[in-house]
Amino acid sequence: MLTMERFHLALTQGGLRRLTFILGMAVLLVLVGCQNPPISSLDKAKRALEKASRAGAQAHAKAQYDQAAQLLQDGRMEMARQNAKLKPFRNYAAADSLFALALLDAIKAESEAKTRIGELKLGAEKQQKELKTELSAWREALDDALTMFKGEHLWTQAKLSLDMSARFISLGEYSEALREHEQTKDHLRSLAGFVEEYSKDESQKIDVWRRWVGETVNHSKKIGSTALIVDKSAHTLYLVKAGKVVKRYRCELGYNSARQKLLAGDGATPEGQYHITKVRPTGSKFYKALMINYPSDRDRRRFAENKQRNVISKYAHIGGLIEIHGGGGQNEDWTDGCVALANHDMDDLMQYVTSGTPVTIVRRSDSWP
């Protein structure tokens, strides 16, 4: 039988065991709860995100970068919540995990951005090379043709865009370079469309120019007379005698030579059938000169029709004072609409012409005696 003394002893020993358990749990709670804030993990994630930003991740790996930034922010919020608790009850495990995830996503964002930028760099440099080649080909084509204001303007715009893209490439701003490339392509497409329209217009008028040349040559042959034919595209003035070409002179034209003259000041050399109205061996601003009868009756009719159709302003003037004169040899079209020969060629030409000599000017012709 258990005595009273033994009962009290057993009760006392059980209490000690319970007390020991409670104290042990309290110590464990303190050890677990009193972690230090994961400052090191925060700093690593923050530095990784900053590095990703410098690598261009905000622009080129936005989704991955934003996810890393959100995880970093969530970790900071979790750490702040734990800081608000009593020290024995703080637990930074969740915050530490969020910072670790933010670090991984920031590293991925940096890698993704570098890969994307590398691809953009290769693409931009390849397009730059291709467009530079295309632009050079158009320059050669335009140089081989008569001067076209609109074509020159479109080419210049394309070159400006391409120059700007080269600048962006040198700065490492490849997306901006590619946007400039699109502008370059747009200008070149417009240039191609303009040249195509121009070529169609020429193909529709070539028969008229052939006819003018044929009429001039036949008239010269019929009466054994002298005539002048200017082929604008060939930049050549032909001296025809008795229906045969006997002389060729290199000539320069108006600075807007690829079109028919419409009005005063447009820089175009007129196209049509004319004749010399005055021979000026002296007194010309450009050495010697042969004045022609521009505007002809045909020019005046076309001018009036263009005004009625609003092709030109109602205030425009038809112009005049078109000559074949000296001062040439500059290897470019520079006159206000006249035909310019080198001075020594003017000396030679003046021997064969008089007032009344026919002068036919065509944009191009493929029919010659």
Secondary structure as GFF3:
##gff-version 3
##sequence-region A 1 369
A	DSSP	alpha_helix	4	33	.	.	.	ID=ss1
A	DSSP	alpha_helix	39	54	.	.	.	ID=ss2
A	DSSP	alpha_helix	57	60	.	.	.	ID=ss3
A	DSSP	alpha_helix	62	83	.	.	.	ID=ss4
A	DSSP	three_ten_helix	87	89	.	.	.	ID=ss5
A	DSSP	alpha_helix	93	143	.	.	.	ID=ss6
A	DSSP	alpha_helix	149	170	.	.	.	ID=ss7
A	DSSP	alpha_helix	174	223	.	.	.	ID=ss8
A	DSSP	beta_strand	226	231	.	.	.	ID=ss9
A	DSSP	beta_strand	236	241	.	.	.	ID=ss10
A	DSSP	beta_strand	244	252	.	.	.	ID=ss11
A	DSSP	beta_strand	272	284	.	.	.	ID=ss12
A	DSSP	beta_strand	287	292	.	.	.	ID=ss13
A	DSSP	alpha_helix	297	308	.	.	.	ID=ss14
A	DSSP	beta_strand	323	325	.	.	.	ID=ss15
A	DSSP	beta_strand	339	341	.	.	.	ID=ss16
A	DSSP	alpha_helix	343	349	.	.	.	ID=ss17
A	DSSP	beta_strand	358	362	.	.	.	ID=ss18
###
